[in-house]
Amino acid sequence: GLLDAALQQAPNNPDLLARQAAWRGVEFVTEYACPYPGMKPFSREEQELFFGRTAETEEAIQRLQIDSTLVVIGPSGSGKSSLVLAGILPTMQKLKVFGRPLAVRIVRPGATPLAALAGAFGCPSDLAGDPTGAAPSGLIACIRQAVAAAPAVLVVDQLEEVFTLAPAADRMALGELLRALDDVVGLWVILTV
């Protein structure tokens, strides 16, 4: 540690040698875990550790009360996912205006965004179909049915994956699907890009 480094610089310093003798056998332990999750985003379970984004969370909640779709845009590493997962979602779940219980569906689109959405809503994967640029009507119906049973918020985290990993037909189909779901009462959609 620091004492060892100081002793390397001044090996005969009597104060440092006295401290070394006094601390011999002492183990330094902290009872607190580091509150910063590093490069991974804060999760809903870590919402107590997430702070400093109250204004952004409140603004997002206000916008979601007006419009059911919210797009969170920012540079990579700026905390978009943390804002959504540890700020916006827990707040939505606490507010009666969004419905209770509010089902949370989180998806990263990857190379097969329609299959990812089907999985998030518990829909059979074959409803994702073989996209031709049109949204599969069976998947839309399944998602509408799931939302009719329980209000839901759909988080499409890392939407840019659609542009870097998915074929063009899947991008078109996802866009059509999101447009088709725009008027579903009890469904809120949050996209991070």
C-alpha positions as CSV (number, residue, x, y, z in Angstrom):
1,G,0.0,0.0,0.0
2,L,0.9,3.6,0.6
3,L,3.2,2.9,3.5
4,D,5.2,0.4,1.5
5,A,5.6,2.9,-1.3
6,A,6.7,5.6,1.2
7,L,9.3,3.2,2.7
8,Q,10.7,2.5,-0.7
9,Q,11.3,6.2,-1.1
10,A,12.7,6.6,2.4
11,P,13.7,3.2,3.8
12,N,15.4,4.6,7.0
13,N,12.7,7.1,8.0
14,P,12.1,6.5,11.7
15,D,8.4,7.6,11.6
16,L,7.6,5.3,8.7
17,L,9.5,2.4,10.4
18,A,7.5,3.0,13.6
19,R,4.2,3.0,11.7
20,Q,5.2,-0.1,9.9
21,A,5.9,-1.8,13.3
22,A,2.6,-0.6,14.8
23,W,0.5,-1.7,11.8
24,R,2.1,-5.1,11.4
25,G,-0.7,-7.7,11.4
26,V,-3.4,-5.1,11.0
27,E,-5.9,-5.7,8.2
28,F,-7.8,-2.8,6.8
29,V,-11.4,-3.7,5.9
30,T,-14.2,-1.4,4.9
31,E,-17.8,-2.3,5.6
32,Y,-19.0,-0.3,2.6
33,A,-19.2,-1.7,-0.9
34,C,-18.2,0.6,-3.7
35,P,-21.4,2.3,-4.9
36,Y,-20.2,2.8,-8.5
37,P,-20.8,-0.2,-10.7
38,G,-18.0,0.6,-13.1
39,M,-18.7,0.3,-16.8
40,K,-22.0,-1.5,-16.4
41,P,-25.1,0.5,-16.0
42,F,-26.9,0.9,-12.7
43,S,-29.8,-1.6,-12.4
44,R,-33.3,-1.2,-10.9
45,E,-31.9,-3.1,-7.8
46,E,-29.2,-0.4,-7.4
47,Q,-31.6,2.6,-7.5
48,E,-30.7,3.6,-3.9
49,L,-27.1,4.1,-5.1
50,F,-28.1,6.1,-8.2
51,F,-28.3,9.8,-7.7
52,G,-27.6,13.2,-9.3
53,R,-30.0,12.7,-12.2
54,T,-33.3,13.8,-10.5
55,A,-34.0,16.6,-12.9
56,E,-33.6,14.3,-15.9
57,T,-35.7,11.6,-14.3
58,E,-38.5,14.1,-13.5
59,E,-38.4,15.6,-17.0
60,A,-38.6,12.1,-18.5
61,I,-41.6,11.2,-16.3
62,Q,-43.4,14.4,-17.3
63,R,-42.8,13.7,-21.0
64,L,-44.0,10.1,-20.6
65,Q,-47.3,11.4,-19.1
66,I,-47.8,13.4,-22.3
67,D,-46.4,11.0,-24.9
68,S,-46.0,7.2,-24.5
69,T,-42.7,7.2,-26.3
70,L,-39.4,8.6,-25.0
71,V,-36.1,8.5,-26.7
72,V,-33.0,9.0,-24.5
73,I,-30.1,10.1,-26.7
74,G,-26.5,10.7,-25.6
75,P,-22.9,9.6,-26.2
76,S,-21.7,6.2,-25.3
77,G,-21.0,5.9,-21.6
78,S,-23.0,9.0,-20.7
79,G,-25.4,7.0,-18.4
80,K,-28.5,6.6,-20.6
81,S,-29.1,3.0,-19.5
82,S,-28.5,3.9,-15.9
83,L,-30.9,6.9,-16.1
84,V,-33.6,4.6,-17.5
85,L,-33.0,1.5,-15.4
86,A,-32.3,3.1,-12.0
87,G,-34.1,6.4,-12.4
88,I,-37.0,6.4,-14.8
89,L,-38.3,2.8,-14.4
90,P,-38.4,2.8,-10.5
91,T,-40.2,6.2,-10.6
92,M,-42.7,4.9,-13.1
93,Q,-43.4,1.9,-11.0
94,K,-44.1,4.0,-7.9
95,L,-46.6,6.4,-9.7
96,K,-50.2,5.2,-10.0
97,V,-50.6,7.2,-13.2
98,F,-48.7,4.6,-15.1
99,G,-50.8,1.7,-13.8
100,R,-50.0,-1.0,-11.2
101,P,-48.5,-3.4,-11.4
102,L,-46.4,-2.0,-14.3
103,A,-44.7,-4.8,-16.2
104,V,-41.2,-3.9,-17.2
105,R,-39.9,-5.4,-20.5
106,I,-36.2,-4.7,-21.2
107,V,-34.7,-5.8,-24.5
108,R,-31.5,-5.2,-26.4
109,P,-32.3,-5.6,-30.0
110,G,-29.1,-7.3,-31.3
111,A,-29.1,-8.8,-34.7
112,T,-32.7,-10.2,-34.3
113,P,-34.8,-7.3,-32.8
114,L,-38.2,-8.9,-33.5
115,A,-37.2,-12.1,-31.8
116,A,-35.9,-10.1,-28.9
117,L,-39.2,-8.3,-28.6
118,A,-41.2,-11.5,-28.9
119,G,-39.1,-12.9,-26.0
120,A,-39.6,-9.9,-23.9
121,F,-43.4,-10.2,-24.1
122,G,-43.5,-13.9,-23.8
123,C,-44.7,-14.3,-27.4
124,P,-43.7,-17.4,-29.4
125,S,-40.5,-16.7,-31.4
126,D,-42.1,-17.9,-34.6
127,L,-44.3,-14.7,-34.5
128,A,-41.2,-12.7,-35.2
129,G,-41.4,-14.3,-38.7
130,D,-39.1,-13.8,-41.6
131,P,-39.3,-10.0,-41.9
132,T,-39.8,-8.4,-45.3
133,G,-39.8,-4.9,-43.9
134,A,-43.3,-5.2,-42.6
135,A,-44.1,-5.7,-38.9
136,P,-45.5,-9.2,-38.3
137,S,-49.2,-8.9,-37.4
138,G,-49.1,-11.9,-35.1
139,L,-46.4,-10.3,-33.0
140,I,-48.2,-7.0,-32.8
141,A,-51.4,-8.9,-31.7
142,C,-49.5,-10.9,-29.0
143,I,-47.9,-7.7,-27.6
144,R,-51.2,-5.9,-27.6
145,Q,-52.7,-8.9,-25.7
146,A,-49.9,-8.9,-23.1
147,V,-50.4,-5.1,-22.5
148,A,-54.1,-5.5,-22.2
149,A,-53.5,-8.0,-19.4
150,A,-51.0,-5.7,-17.6
151,P,-49.8,-2.1,-18.3
152,A,-46.1,-2.3,-19.5
153,V,-43.1,-0.2,-20.2
154,L,-40.9,-1.5,-23.0
155,V,-37.2,-0.4,-22.8
156,V,-35.3,-0.9,-26.0
157,D,-31.8,-0.4,-24.7
158,Q,-28.9,0.2,-27.2
159,L,-31.2,0.8,-30.1
160,E,-28.1,1.6,-32.2
161,E,-27.5,-2.2,-32.4
162,V,-30.3,-2.4,-34.9
163,F,-28.3,-0.2,-37.2
164,T,-25.0,-2.1,-36.7
165,L,-26.1,-5.7,-36.2
166,A,-29.5,-6.3,-37.8
167,P,-30.3,-6.7,-41.5
168,A,-32.1,-3.8,-43.2
169,A,-35.4,-5.7,-43.4
170,D,-35.3,-6.2,-39.6
171,R,-34.7,-2.5,-39.1
172,M,-37.7,-1.7,-41.2
173,A,-39.9,-4.2,-39.5
174,L,-38.9,-3.0,-36.0
175,G,-39.8,0.6,-37.0
176,E,-43.2,-0.6,-38.4
177,L,-43.8,-2.6,-35.2
178,L,-43.0,0.4,-32.9
179,R,-45.3,2.6,-35.0
180,A,-48.1,0.0,-34.8
181,L,-47.7,-0.1,-31.0
182,D,-47.7,3.7,-30.6
183,D,-51.5,3.9,-29.9
184,V,-51.6,1.0,-27.4
185,V,-53.1,2.3,-24.2
186,G,-51.1,1.1,-21.2
187,L,-47.8,0.7,-23.1
188,W,-44.9,3.1,-22.8
189,V,-41.8,2.7,-24.9
190,I,-38.4,4.1,-23.9
191,L,-35.6,3.9,-26.5
192,T,-31.9,4.5,-25.7
193,V,-29.5,5.5,-28.4
